[in-house]
Amino acid sequence: MKAKKILVVDDDVFISGAMQKILESYDYEASSYDQGQQALDRLQQELFDILITDFHMPEMDGLELIRRAKIIQPGIQAILVTGLPTEEIRSKADQEELGGLLLKPIDWNELRSLLANLSDSGKAQSKPKC
């Protein structure tokens, strides 16, 4: 079976890079970026199965990134990560029909389980909309 492709976005380069390495150790194909626009540019060029993004980022928050990513690749699954899980963030996340909401610090076993569930239920991606 082909490895699922995951795009990680967090404005903290250390976090995005560490998550990429951990995902690769779980046999996923992962790429990481520290800016939402960089991730959107990559989504225009390449298909990804799952987007994992931090909520609090400069210029574009994680929910805006998810909305834009779904326009480019409607079948992409999304996981939002936040260190401040307020009711407002939870409510907005529910409206976006996310694949999951993870709290920082990340429980890697929880992430791995969530990814396995998304991979089992995920649908095939179609060509990016340009």
Phi and psi in radians as a Rosetta constraint file:
Dihedral C 1 N 2 CA 2 C 2 CIRCULARHARMONIC -1.253 0.35
Dihedral N 2 CA 2 C 2 N 3 CIRCULARHARMONIC 2.421 0.35
Dihedral C 2 N 3 CA 3 C 3 CIRCULARHARMONIC -1.139 0.35
Dihedral N 3 CA 3 C 3 N 4 CIRCULARHARMONIC 2.452 0.35
Dihedral C 3 N 4 CA 4 C 4 CIRCULARHARMONIC -1.199 0.35
Dihedral N 4 CA 4 C 4 N 5 CIRCULARHARMONIC 2.485 0.35
Dihedral C 4 N 5 CA 5 C 5 CIRCULARHARMONIC -1.720 0.35
Dihedral N 5 CA 5 C 5 N 6 CIRCULARHARMONIC 2.213 0.35
Dihedral C 5 N 6 CA 6 C 6 CIRCULARHARMONIC -2.130 0.35
Dihedral N 6 CA 6 C 6 N 7 CIRCULARHARMONIC 2.341 0.35
Dihedral C 6 N 7 CA 7 C 7 CIRCULARHARMONIC -1.886 0.35
Dihedral N 7 CA 7 C 7 N 8 CIRCULARHARMONIC 2.143 0.35
Dihedral C 7 N 8 CA 8 C 8 CIRCULARHARMONIC -1.911 0.35
Dihedral N 8 CA 8 C 8 N 9 CIRCULARHARMONIC 2.300 0.35
Dihedral C 8 N 9 CA 9 C 9 CIRCULARHARMONIC -2.313 0.35
Dihedral N 9 CA 9 C 9 N 10 CIRCULARHARMONIC 2.102 0.35
Dihedral C 9 N 10 CA 10 C 10 CIRCULARHARMONIC -2.654 0.35
Dihedral N 10 CA 10 C 10 N 11 CIRCULARHARMONIC 2.328 0.35
Dihedral C 10 N 11 CA 11 C 11 CIRCULARHARMONIC -1.200 0.35
Dihedral N 11 CA 11 C 11 N 12 CIRCULARHARMONIC -0.210 0.35
Dihedral C 11 N 12 CA 12 C 12 CIRCULARHARMONIC -1.585 0.35
Dihedral N 12 CA 12 C 12 N 13 CIRCULARHARMONIC 1.868 0.35
Dihedral C 12 N 13 CA 13 C 13 CIRCULARHARMONIC -1.006 0.35
Dihedral N 13 CA 13 C 13 N 14 CIRCULARHARMONIC -0.635 0.35
Dihedral C 13 N 14 CA 14 C 14 CIRCULARHARMONIC -1.097 0.35
Dihedral N 14 CA 14 C 14 N 15 CIRCULARHARMONIC -0.802 0.35
Dihedral C 14 N 15 CA 15 C 15 CIRCULARHARMONIC -1.133 0.35
Dihedral N 15 CA 15 C 15 N 16 CIRCULARHARMONIC -0.821 0.35
Dihedral C 15 N 16 CA 16 C 16 CIRCULARHARMONIC -1.122 0.35
Dihedral N 16 CA 16 C 16 N 17 CIRCULARHARMONIC -0.700 0.35
Dihedral C 16 N 17 CA 17 C 17 CIRCULARHARMONIC -1.174 0.35
Dihedral N 17 CA 17 C 17 N 18 CIRCULARHARMONIC -0.721 0.35
Dihedral C 17 N 18 CA 18 C 18 CIRCULARHARMONIC -1.131 0.35
Dihedral N 18 CA 18 C 18 N 19 CIRCULARHARMONIC -0.740 0.35
Dihedral C 18 N 19 CA 19 C 19 CIRCULARHARMONIC -1.112 0.35
Dihedral N 19 CA 19 C 19 N 20 CIRCULARHARMONIC -0.682 0.35
Dihedral C 19 N 20 CA 20 C 20 CIRCULARHARMONIC -1.035 0.35
Dihedral N 20 CA 20 C 20 N 21 CIRCULARHARMONIC -0.814 0.35
Dihedral C 20 N 21 CA 21 C 21 CIRCULARHARMONIC -1.116 0.35
Dihedral N 21 CA 21 C 21 N 22 CIRCULARHARMONIC -0.722 0.35
Dihedral C 21 N 22 CA 22 C 22 CIRCULARHARMONIC -1.132 0.35
Dihedral N 22 CA 22 C 22 N 23 CIRCULARHARMONIC -0.766 0.35
Dihedral C 22 N 23 CA 23 C 23 CIRCULARHARMONIC -1.080 0.35
Dihedral N 23 CA 23 C 23 N 24 CIRCULARHARMONIC -0.691 0.35
Dihedral C 23 N 24 CA 24 C 24 CIRCULARHARMONIC -1.118 0.35
Dihedral N 24 CA 24 C 24 N 25 CIRCULARHARMONIC -0.604 0.35
Dihedral C 24 N 25 CA 25 C 25 CIRCULARHARMONIC -1.202 0.35
Dihedral N 25 CA 25 C 25 N 26 CIRCULARHARMONIC -0.364 0.35
Dihedral C 25 N 26 CA 26 C 26 CIRCULARHARMONIC -1.560 0.35
Dihedral N 26 CA 26 C 26 N 27 CIRCULARHARMONIC 0.155 0.35
Dihedral C 26 N 27 CA 27 C 27 CIRCULARHARMONIC 1.260 0.35
Dihedral N 27 CA 27 C 27 N 28 CIRCULARHARMONIC 0.485 0.35
Dihedral C 27 N 28 CA 28 C 28 CIRCULARHARMONIC -1.687 0.35
Dihedral N 28 CA 28 C 28 N 29 CIRCULARHARMONIC 2.697 0.35
Dihedral C 28 N 29 CA 29 C 29 CIRCULARHARMONIC -1.620 0.35
Dihedral N 29 CA 29 C 29 N 30 CIRCULARHARMONIC 2.054 0.35
Dihedral C 29 N 30 CA 30 C 30 CIRCULARHARMONIC -2.229 0.35
Dihedral N 30 CA 30 C 30 N 31 CIRCULARHARMONIC 2.552 0.35
Dihedral C 30 N 31 CA 31 C 31 CIRCULARHARMONIC -2.279 0.35
Dihedral N 31 CA 31 C 31 N 32 CIRCULARHARMONIC 2.596 0.35
Dihedral C 31 N 32 CA 32 C 32 CIRCULARHARMONIC -2.331 0.35
Dihedral N 32 CA 32 C 32 N 33 CIRCULARHARMONIC 2.591 0.35
Dihedral C 32 N 33 CA 33 C 33 CIRCULARHARMONIC -2.443 0.35
Dihedral N 33 CA 33 C 33 N 34 CIRCULARHARMONIC 2.749 0.35
Dihedral C 33 N 34 CA 34 C 34 CIRCULARHARMONIC -1.910 0.35
Dihedral N 34 CA 34 C 34 N 35 CIRCULARHARMONIC 0.110 0.35
Dihedral C 34 N 35 CA 35 C 35 CIRCULARHARMONIC -2.421 0.35
Dihedral N 35 CA 35 C 35 N 36 CIRCULARHARMONIC 2.429 0.35
Dihedral C 35 N 36 CA 36 C 36 CIRCULARHARMONIC -1.047 0.35
Dihedral N 36 CA 36 C 36 N 37 CIRCULARHARMONIC -0.718 0.35
Dihedral C 36 N 37 CA 37 C 37 CIRCULARHARMONIC -1.125 0.35
Dihedral N 37 CA 37 C 37 N 38 CIRCULARHARMONIC -0.641 0.35
Dihedral C 37 N 38 CA 38 C 38 CIRCULARHARMONIC -1.061 0.35
Dihedral N 38 CA 38 C 38 N 39 CIRCULARHARMONIC -0.734 0.35
Dihedral C 38 N 39 CA 39 C 39 CIRCULARHARMONIC -1.137 0.35
Dihedral N 39 CA 39 C 39 N 40 CIRCULARHARMONIC -0.738 0.35
Dihedral C 39 N 40 CA 40 C 40 CIRCULARHARMONIC -1.095 0.35
Dihedral N 40 CA 40 C 40 N 41 CIRCULARHARMONIC -0.690 0.35
Dihedral C 40 N 41 CA 41 C 41 CIRCULARHARMONIC -1.073 0.35
Dihedral N 41 CA 41 C 41 N 42 CIRCULARHARMONIC -0.717 0.35
Dihedral C 41 N 42 CA 42 C 42 CIRCULARHARMONIC -1.165 0.35
Dihedral N 42 CA 42 C 42 N 43 CIRCULARHARMONIC -0.669 0.35
Dihedral C 42 N 43 CA 43 C 43 CIRCULARHARMONIC -1.132 0.35
Dihedral N 43 CA 43 C 43 N 44 CIRCULARHARMONIC -0.445 0.35
Dihedral C 43 N 44 CA 44 C 44 CIRCULARHARMONIC -1.214 0.35
Dihedral N 44 CA 44 C 44 N 45 CIRCULARHARMONIC -0.424 0.35
Dihedral C 44 N 45 CA 45 C 45 CIRCULARHARMONIC -1.801 0.35
Dihedral N 45 CA 45 C 45 N 46 CIRCULARHARMONIC -0.430 0.35
Dihedral C 45 N 46 CA 46 C 46 CIRCULARHARMONIC -2.550 0.35
Dihedral N 46 CA 46 C 46 N 47 CIRCULARHARMONIC 2.517 0.35
Dihedral C 46 N 47 CA 47 C 47 CIRCULARHARMONIC -1.420 0.35
Dihedral N 47 CA 47 C 47 N 48 CIRCULARHARMONIC 2.422 0.35
Dihedral C 47 N 48 CA 48 C 48 CIRCULARHARMONIC -2.257 0.35
Dihedral N 48 CA 48 C 48 N 49 CIRCULARHARMONIC 2.600 0.35
Dihedral C 48 N 49 CA 49 C 49 CIRCULARHARMONIC -1.521 0.35
Dihedral N 49 CA 49 C 49 N 50 CIRCULARHARMONIC -0.642 0.35
Dihedral C 49 N 50 CA 50 C 50 CIRCULARHARMONIC -2.414 0.35
Dihedral N 50 CA 50 C 50 N 51 CIRCULARHARMONIC 2.417 0.35
Dihedral C 50 N 51 CA 51 C 51 CIRCULARHARMONIC -1.990 0.35
Dihedral N 51 CA 51 C 51 N 52 CIRCULARHARMONIC 2.201 0.35
Dihedral C 51 N 52 CA 52 C 52 CIRCULARHARMONIC -2.012 0.35
Dihedral N 52 CA 52 C 52 N 53 CIRCULARHARMONIC 2.096 0.35
Dihedral C 52 N 53 CA 53 C 53 CIRCULARHARMONIC -2.385 0.35
Dihedral N 53 CA 53 C 53 N 54 CIRCULARHARMONIC 2.529 0.35
Dihedral C 53 N 54 CA 54 C 54 CIRCULARHARMONIC -1.251 0.35
Dihedral N 54 CA 54 C 54 N 55 CIRCULARHARMONIC 2.622 0.35
Dihedral C 54 N 55 CA 55 C 55 CIRCULARHARMONIC -1.351 0.35
Dihedral N 55 CA 55 C 55 N 56 CIRCULARHARMONIC -0.927 0.35
Dihedral C 55 N 56 CA 56 C 56 CIRCULARHARMONIC -1.495 0.35
Dihedral N 56 CA 56 C 56 N 57 CIRCULARHARMONIC 1.808 0.35
Dihedral C 56 N 57 CA 57 C 57 CIRCULARHARMONIC -2.459 0.35
Dihedral N 57 CA 57 C 57 N 58 CIRCULARHARMONIC 2.658 0.35
Dihedral C 57 N 58 CA 58 C 58 CIRCULARHARMONIC -1.249 0.35
Dihedral N 58 CA 58 C 58 N 59 CIRCULARHARMONIC 2.735 0.35
Dihedral C 58 N 59 CA 59 C 59 CIRCULARHARMONIC 1.262 0.35
Dihedral N 59 CA 59 C 59 N 60 CIRCULARHARMONIC -0.786 0.35
Dihedral C 59 N 60 CA 60 C 60 CIRCULARHARMONIC -2.635 0.35
Dihedral N 60 CA 60 C 60 N 61 CIRCULARHARMONIC 2.107 0.35
Dihedral C 60 N 61 CA 61 C 61 CIRCULARHARMONIC -1.353 0.35
Dihedral N 61 CA 61 C 61 N 62 CIRCULARHARMONIC 2.981 0.35
Dihedral C 61 N 62 CA 62 C 62 CIRCULARHARMONIC -1.078 0.35
Dihedral N 62 CA 62 C 62 N 63 CIRCULARHARMONIC -0.633 0.35
Dihedral C 62 N 63 CA 63 C 63 CIRCULARHARMONIC -1.195 0.35
Dihedral N 63 CA 63 C 63 N 64 CIRCULARHARMONIC -0.661 0.35
Dihedral C 63 N 64 CA 64 C 64 CIRCULARHARMONIC -1.133 0.35
Dihedral N 64 CA 64 C 64 N 65 CIRCULARHARMONIC -0.727 0.35
Dihedral C 64 N 65 CA 65 C 65 CIRCULARHARMONIC -1.040 0.35
Dihedral N 65 CA 65 C 65 N 66 CIRCULARHARMONIC -0.774 0.35
Dihedral C 65 N 66 CA 66 C 66 CIRCULARHARMONIC -1.087 0.35
Dihedral N 66 CA 66 C 66 N 67 CIRCULARHARMONIC -0.788 0.35
Dihedral C 66 N 67 CA 67 C 67 CIRCULARHARMONIC -1.022 0.35
Dihedral N 67 CA 67 C 67 N 68 CIRCULARHARMONIC -0.805 0.35
Dihedral C 67 N 68 CA 68 C 68 CIRCULARHARMONIC -1.185 0.35
Dihedral N 68 CA 68 C 68 N 69 CIRCULARHARMONIC -0.675 0.35
Dihedral C 68 N 69 CA 69 C 69 CIRCULARHARMONIC -1.091 0.35
Dihedral N 69 CA 69 C 69 N 70 CIRCULARHARMONIC -0.679 0.35
Dihedral C 69 N 70 CA 70 C 70 CIRCULARHARMONIC -1.228 0.35
Dihedral N 70 CA 70 C 70 N 71 CIRCULARHARMONIC -0.397 0.35
Dihedral C 70 N 71 CA 71 C 71 CIRCULARHARMONIC -1.234 0.35
Dihedral N 71 CA 71 C 71 N 72 CIRCULARHARMONIC -0.728 0.35
Dihedral C 71 N 72 CA 72 C 72 CIRCULARHARMONIC -1.279 0.35
Dihedral N 72 CA 72 C 72 N 73 CIRCULARHARMONIC -0.789 0.35
Dihedral C 72 N 73 CA 73 C 73 CIRCULARHARMONIC -2.297 0.35
Dihedral N 73 CA 73 C 73 N 74 CIRCULARHARMONIC 1.521 0.35
Dihedral C 73 N 74 CA 74 C 74 CIRCULARHARMONIC -0.987 0.35
Dihedral N 74 CA 74 C 74 N 75 CIRCULARHARMONIC -0.467 0.35
Dihedral C 74 N 75 CA 75 C 75 CIRCULARHARMONIC -1.536 0.35
Dihedral N 75 CA 75 C 75 N 76 CIRCULARHARMONIC 0.013 0.35
Dihedral C 75 N 76 CA 76 C 76 CIRCULARHARMONIC -1.219 0.35
Dihedral N 76 CA 76 C 76 N 77 CIRCULARHARMONIC 2.400 0.35
Dihedral C 76 N 77 CA 77 C 77 CIRCULARHARMONIC -1.544 0.35
Dihedral N 77 CA 77 C 77 N 78 CIRCULARHARMONIC 2.579 0.35
Dihedral C 77 N 78 CA 78 C 78 CIRCULARHARMONIC -2.306 0.35
Dihedral N 78 CA 78 C 78 N 79 CIRCULARHARMONIC 2.443 0.35
Dihedral C 78 N 79 CA 79 C 79 CIRCULARHARMONIC -2.147 0.35
Dihedral N 79 CA 79 C 79 N 80 CIRCULARHARMONIC 2.232 0.35
Dihedral C 79 N 80 CA 80 C 80 CIRCULARHARMONIC -1.757 0.35
Dihedral N 80 CA 80 C 80 N 81 CIRCULARHARMONIC 2.374 0.35
Dihedral C 80 N 81 CA 81 C 81 CIRCULARHARMONIC -2.048 0.35
Dihedral N 81 CA 81 C 81 N 82 CIRCULARHARMONIC 2.339 0.35
Dihedral C 81 N 82 CA 82 C 82 CIRCULARHARMONIC -2.591 0.35
Dihedral N 82 CA 82 C 82 N 83 CIRCULARHARMONIC 2.596 0.35
Dihedral C 82 N 83 CA 83 C 83 CIRCULARHARMONIC -1.666 0.35
Dihedral N 83 CA 83 C 83 N 84 CIRCULARHARMONIC -0.188 0.35
Dihedral C 83 N 84 CA 84 C 84 CIRCULARHARMONIC -2.207 0.35
Dihedral N 84 CA 84 C 84 N 85 CIRCULARHARMONIC 1.421 0.35
Dihedral C 84 N 85 CA 85 C 85 CIRCULARHARMONIC -1.390 0.35
Dihedral N 85 CA 85 C 85 N 86 CIRCULARHARMONIC 1.210 0.35
Dihedral C 85 N 86 CA 86 C 86 CIRCULARHARMONIC -1.233 0.35
Dihedral N 86 CA 86 C 86 N 87 CIRCULARHARMONIC 2.864 0.35
Dihedral C 86 N 87 CA 87 C 87 CIRCULARHARMONIC -1.076 0.35
Dihedral N 87 CA 87 C 87 N 88 CIRCULARHARMONIC -0.625 0.35
Dihedral C 87 N 88 CA 88 C 88 CIRCULARHARMONIC -1.096 0.35
Dihedral N 88 CA 88 C 88 N 89 CIRCULARHARMONIC -0.783 0.35
Dihedral C 88 N 89 CA 89 C 89 CIRCULARHARMONIC -1.138 0.35
Dihedral N 89 CA 89 C 89 N 90 CIRCULARHARMONIC -0.761 0.35
Dihedral C 89 N 90 CA 90 C 90 CIRCULARHARMONIC -1.062 0.35
Dihedral N 90 CA 90 C 90 N 91 CIRCULARHARMONIC -0.728 0.35
Dihedral C 90 N 91 CA 91 C 91 CIRCULARHARMONIC -1.127 0.35
Dihedral N 91 CA 91 C 91 N 92 CIRCULARHARMONIC -0.803 0.35
Dihedral C 91 N 92 CA 92 C 92 CIRCULARHARMONIC -1.109 0.35
Dihedral N 92 CA 92 C 92 N 93 CIRCULARHARMONIC -0.693 0.35
Dihedral C 92 N 93 CA 93 C 93 CIRCULARHARMONIC -1.095 0.35
Dihedral N 93 CA 93 C 93 N 94 CIRCULARHARMONIC -0.712 0.35
Dihedral C 93 N 94 CA 94 C 94 CIRCULARHARMONIC -1.068 0.35
Dihedral N 94 CA 94 C 94 N 95 CIRCULARHARMONIC -0.671 0.35
Dihedral C 94 N 95 CA 95 C 95 CIRCULARHARMONIC -1.148 0.35
Dihedral N 95 CA 95 C 95 N 96 CIRCULARHARMONIC -0.483 0.35
Dihedral C 95 N 96 CA 96 C 96 CIRCULARHARMONIC -1.492 0.35
Dihedral N 96 CA 96 C 96 N 97 CIRCULARHARMONIC -0.047 0.35
Dihedral C 96 N 97 CA 97 C 97 CIRCULARHARMONIC 0.913 0.35
Dihedral N 97 CA 97 C 97 N 98 CIRCULARHARMONIC 0.999 0.35
Dihedral C 97 N 98 CA 98 C 98 CIRCULARHARMONIC -1.313 0.35
Dihedral N 98 CA 98 C 98 N 99 CIRCULARHARMONIC 2.774 0.35
Dihedral C 98 N 99 CA 99 C 99 CIRCULARHARMONIC -1.340 0.35
Dihedral N 99 CA 99 C 99 N 100 CIRCULARHARMONIC -0.293 0.35
Dihedral C 99 N 100 CA 100 C 100 CIRCULARHARMONIC 3.065 0.35
Dihedral N 100 CA 100 C 100 N 101 CIRCULARHARMONIC 2.793 0.35
Dihedral C 100 N 101 CA 101 C 101 CIRCULARHARMONIC -2.228 0.35
Dihedral N 101 CA 101 C 101 N 102 CIRCULARHARMONIC 2.089 0.35
Dihedral C 101 N 102 CA 102 C 102 CIRCULARHARMONIC -1.950 0.35
Dihedral N 102 CA 102 C 102 N 103 CIRCULARHARMONIC 2.504 0.35
Dihedral C 102 N 103 CA 103 C 103 CIRCULARHARMONIC -1.747 0.35
Dihedral N 103 CA 103 C 103 N 104 CIRCULARHARMONIC 2.528 0.35
Dihedral C 103 N 104 CA 104 C 104 CIRCULARHARMONIC -1.565 0.35
Dihedral N 104 CA 104 C 104 N 105 CIRCULARHARMONIC 2.509 0.35
Dihedral C 104 N 105 CA 105 C 105 CIRCULARHARMONIC -1.186 0.35
Dihedral N 105 CA 105 C 105 N 106 CIRCULARHARMONIC 2.521 0.35
Dihedral C 105 N 106 CA 106 C 106 CIRCULARHARMONIC -1.237 0.35
Dihedral N 106 CA 106 C 106 N 107 CIRCULARHARMONIC 2.294 0.35
Dihedral C 106 N 107 CA 107 C 107 CIRCULARHARMONIC -1.524 0.35
Dihedral N 107 CA 107 C 107 N 108 CIRCULARHARMONIC 1.880 0.35
Dihedral C 107 N 108 CA 108 C 108 CIRCULARHARMONIC -1.118 0.35
Dihedral N 108 CA 108 C 108 N 109 CIRCULARHARMONIC -0.569 0.35
Dihedral C 108 N 109 CA 109 C 109 CIRCULARHARMONIC -1.166 0.35
Dihedral N 109 CA 109 C 109 N 110 CIRCULARHARMONIC -0.672 0.35
Dihedral C 109 N 110 CA 110 C 110 CIRCULARHARMONIC -1.138 0.35
Dihedral N 110 CA 110 C 110 N 111 CIRCULARHARMONIC -0.737 0.35
Dihedral C 110 N 111 CA 111 C 111 CIRCULARHARMONIC -1.077 0.35
Dihedral N 111 CA 111 C 111 N 112 CIRCULARHARMONIC -0.804 0.35
Dihedral C 111 N 112 CA 112 C 112 CIRCULARHARMONIC -1.068 0.35
Dihedral N 112 CA 112 C 112 N 113 CIRCULARHARMONIC -0.729 0.35
Dihedral C 112 N 113 CA 113 C 113 CIRCULARHARMONIC -1.132 0.35
Dihedral N 113 CA 113 C 113 N 114 CIRCULARHARMONIC -0.767 0.35
Dihedral C 113 N 114 CA 114 C 114 CIRCULARHARMONIC -1.077 0.35
Dihedral N 114 CA 114 C 114 N 115 CIRCULARHARMONIC -0.762 0.35
Dihedral C 114 N 115 CA 115 C 115 CIRCULARHARMONIC -1.115 0.35
Dihedral N 115 CA 115 C 115 N 116 CIRCULARHARMONIC -0.686 0.35
Dihedral C 115 N 116 CA 116 C 116 CIRCULARHARMONIC -1.088 0.35
Dihedral N 116 CA 116 C 116 N 117 CIRCULARHARMONIC -0.745 0.35
Dihedral C 116 N 117 CA 117 C 117 CIRCULARHARMONIC -1.124 0.35
Dihedral N 117 CA 117 C 117 N 118 CIRCULARHARMONIC -0.751 0.35
Dihedral C 117 N 118 CA 118 C 118 CIRCULARHARMONIC -1.164 0.35
Dihedral N 118 CA 118 C 118 N 119 CIRCULARHARMONIC -0.668 0.35
Dihedral C 118 N 119 CA 119 C 119 CIRCULARHARMONIC -1.144 0.35
Dihedral N 119 CA 119 C 119 N 120 CIRCULARHARMONIC -0.673 0.35
Dihedral C 119 N 120 CA 120 C 120 CIRCULARHARMONIC -1.220 0.35
Dihedral N 120 CA 120 C 120 N 121 CIRCULARHARMONIC -0.614 0.35
Dihedral C 120 N 121 CA 121 C 121 CIRCULARHARMONIC -1.705 0.35
Dihedral N 121 CA 121 C 121 N 122 CIRCULARHARMONIC -0.123 0.35
Dihedral C 121 N 122 CA 122 C 122 CIRCULARHARMONIC -1.163 0.35
Dihedral N 122 CA 122 C 122 N 123 CIRCULARHARMONIC 2.566 0.35
Dihedral C 122 N 123 CA 123 C 123 CIRCULARHARMONIC -1.752 0.35
Dihedral N 123 CA 123 C 123 N 124 CIRCULARHARMONIC 2.799 0.35
Dihedral C 123 N 124 CA 124 C 124 CIRCULARHARMONIC -1.160 0.35
Dihedral N 124 CA 124 C 124 N 125 CIRCULARHARMONIC 2.444 0.35
Dihedral C 124 N 125 CA 125 C 125 CIRCULARHARMONIC -1.407 0.35
Dihedral N 125 CA 125 C 125 N 126 CIRCULARHARMONIC 2.653 0.35
Dihedral C 125 N 126 CA 126 C 126 CIRCULARHARMONIC -1.921 0.35
Dihedral N 126 CA 126 C 126 N 127 CIRCULARHARMONIC 3.066 0.35
Dihedral C 126 N 127 CA 127 C 127 CIRCULARHARMONIC -1.016 0.35
Dihedral N 127 CA 127 C 127 N 128 CIRCULARHARMONIC 2.447 0.35
Dihedral C 127 N 128 CA 128 C 128 CIRCULARHARMONIC -1.043 0.35
Dihedral N 128 CA 128 C 128 N 129 CIRCULARHARMONIC 2.531 0.35
Dihedral C 128 N 129 CA 129 C 129 CIRCULARHARMONIC -1.493 0.35
Dihedral N 129 CA 129 C 129 N 130 CIRCULARHARMONIC 2.144 0.35
